[in-house]
């Protein structure tokens, strides 16, 4: 399976992951913070500073929820499409 973090940094990715409660969720996200790519993203949504990275946790802009979310790499079930 391709590295989800690299895919998110280069475009829009639709993927399925298992939530903490065991439920499957399909999400569409990106780390390309251009408002033309990251629907709903504005300068108000920009990260407010640097945080320590948590190993195996990948932040992404969720295009459906128009908010920052994170994905635990070990919860990834499938990568469904890449644009």
Order of alpha helices (4+ residues) and beta strands (2+ residues): alpha-beta-beta-beta-beta-beta
